[in-house]
């Protein structure tokens, strides 16, 4: 596998960057698999409560995707003190960026998904449940691409900012005084509809950081909207496991997800 250096999502400078906030340049890091076969791609969004990005939920996940024939692209989106709309702007830009550069990386632009952990799962769920096409204010040819993913993989995700959601993520994204309308807007299970792509979720039942209620509610919303969905709830395990190498009973999530992706037809073309 060949990994490139992080590349800026906007070559001419990201919108929303100002001298009043620390300079966080949103980037994307391509992980390319060997061979010339056209293959699917997935944008990876690490977690971190919208306050930082967890390394073990980035590069290692892209490497796992490489192993199952999918090109991984790690999105380093902006976090606090950057707030809404910038994380979602970065994630959608990453999806559009992959589609725009599909030929360069041997990617099928009709099979570009998103995967996220914890708050990155919230971001991935937001991208999959909130319309983004066409871009309201296109700046370049990349913005002309579709911004909604073709599938979503949500790993112990923050789904809601309701009582069973995650207060820290909500504060980092929306500030300390969000309105009731803000809470509804960013409670992704309330926005699942017929345009939501097929979704895979996993969680541990005793997750003390982000309640399993998040995944359960989202799966029920997918069912109500007839969105293909697969949910796995493992009996136990702490929050933030990533590939879960020290928890074999949870580590099987990656094989289950690979099988789900294969059933969707997400294999490299031969």
N, C-alpha and C positions, 0 to 999 in steps of 0.2 A: 504494500500500500504506500502511496505517496501522499504526504501531507504538505499543503502549501502554507505559507505564512498567512496570518490574518489579513484580510483585504477590507478596505473601507466600503461600507454599503453605499455611500455617496462619495464619488470621487471629487466632487466640487464642494464638499462640506455638507454635513447633515443638518437638516432643518432643526431649529430649536436650541442650537448651541449658542451660548452667550458667555460673555466674560464674567457674568454674575454667578455662574455655577461652575463647579469643577469640570474640566474638559474630559468628557467620556466620549471617545470616538466609537460609534457602533460599527462592529466589524463582522465579517463572516469568514470562517476557516473551512475550506473545502478538504474533504478526505476522499481521495479518488481510488477506486479499485482498479486492478490491472485488467487489461483486455479492452477490446473495442466494442463489445456488445452494448446495445442500448439498455439502460437500466433505470429503475426508479430512484428517487432521491427523497431524503427526509431531512428537514431542518430541525436541529436539536436545540432546545432552549433549557439550559441548566436552571436549577432552582436557587433559592437564596433569599426568599421573603421580599423580593424587590429591593433588597438592601445590598446584596452582593451576588456573585455567581459562583456556584460550587464547582470546582474543577472536575471532581469525579463524576459529575453528571453531564460533562461535555465531551472531551476527547475520547475517553474510554467507550462512550456510547457510540460515537461515530465509528470507532474501530470495530465494535461488535456489528454494526450495520454493514460495514465493509465485508465482514465475514459471511454475511448472508446475501451478498450480491446487491446491496443497496448503497448508493453514494450518500455519505453523511456530510452535512454542512452545519457546523456549530455557529450559532448566532450569539454574539456577545452584545446583548441589548443593554440599553441604559437603565440604571437603577437609581434609587434615591441618592441625592436630592432631586433627580429628574422624576417627574410624576407623569400621570396621564396627560397627553396622549402618547408620550414618546416610547415607552416599551412596546406598545401595540404597533406604533408606526415602524419601529425597527423590525419587528417580527414579520409584518406584512411585506416590508421592503425585502427581507431575506427570501421570502417565498417568491416574490417577483424577480429578484436577482437570480435565483436558481433557474427559473423558467427562461429568463432572458439569455443566460449563458449556457443553456442546455446543450447546445451543439459542442461547445468548448469542452464540456466535462462528460460527454457521452450520456446525457440524461434524457429520459423521456419526459417532455414538459407536461404531458397529461397525467403523470404519476409523480406528483410532488406533494409529500405529506409533511406533517409537523409532529414533533414529539417533545414533551416537556415534563419536568419533575417539579412537584410542589408548586411554588409560585410560577415556575416556568410552565407547569401544567395548566395553571390558570391562564397564562398568556396564550398557550396553545389552544385551550378551549375557547378563549375569547376570539382568536383568529378563525376558529372553525364555526362559531355561532353568530358572529356579527358581520353583516355584509360589508364588503370593502371594494366592490367593483361596480362601475369603473372608479379609478382613483379620483377623488373630488378636486384635487389641485395637482395634476401631473406636472412634474418638473423635467422629465426626460423619457426616453424610450422604455426604460425599465418600469416606470410607473404605468405604462400601458398594458403590462402583463396582468393576469389574474392574481389577486391577492389572497384568495381563499384556498386552503389546502385541499388535497384530494383524499386524505385520511388523517386521523388524529390518534396519537398514542399518548394517553394521559396517565402518568405514573405518580401515585399518591398525590393527586392534584388538589390544590385549592380551587374549588369550583365557585364557591359563593362567598359573599361578604355578609351573609346573614349570621344569626347567633351561633351556628355551628361551623362557620367559615374560619377565617384566620385573621385576627385583628391586626397583627403586625404587618402582614402583606397589605391589608387595606390602608393602613396609615401611611406606609411608604409610597403607595401608589396614588392615594387620593388626599392625603393630609389628615389632620386630626379632627376635622369637622366636616366629614362628608354628609351629604343630605340623604334622605330616604330614597330619592330618585337615583342618586349615585349608587347606592347599595343595590338597587334593582338592576341598573344598567350593567353592573359588573358581577352579577350573580348569573353565571353562564347557563345554568340549567333552565332559567326562565326564558332563554332565547333560542333553545333548540327548535329547529323547524325542518321542513322538507329539504332545505338546502344544506343542512349540516352533513358533513361527510361521514362515512363509516368510522366508528370510534372503538378503540380498545382501551380499557381501564384496568388498573390493578392497584391494590391498597392492602395494608395489613389491618386486621380488625381492631387491634388495640393501639393503633398509631396515636401517640399522645401529643404529637405536634400538629397534625392536621387530621381531623376526624374522618373516619371512613364514610361518614354520612355524606361527605362531598361526592364521592364516587357513586354511592348508592343512588343519591338523588339525580345525578346526571344520567346514570343508566336508565332510570325510570323515565326521565324526560325523553331520552332517545327512543325508548320503547313506545311511548305515547305518540311520538312523531314518526314512527315507522322507520327510524334510522338504524341501519345494521349496527349492532353493538355487542361487544364481548366484555364481560366483567369477571375479574378474579379477585376474591377477597381471601387472603391468607390469614390463618388464625392469629399469628403473632409476629412481631418484629418492630424495631424502632423506626422512627421517621428518618428519611434521608438515606436509604440503603443503596441507591444506585443499582448496580448490577448484583448487589447482595452477595459478594463472594464468600462471606463468613456465615451466611444464613441459607444453607442448601435448600430448605423447604420453600424459601421465597425466590431463590435464584432461578428457579424454573420459569419465572415470568418471561424471561427473554426467549426461551424455546417456545413457549405458548404464543408469544407475540409473533415470532418468526413464522409459526404455522398459520396464524391468523392472516398475516401479510401474504403468505403464499396462496391462501385461499382467495384472497382478493385479486390474485394475478400479479402480485408484486414480486416477480422474479426477473432477473436480467434476461433480456431476449437472447435467443441463440440463433 
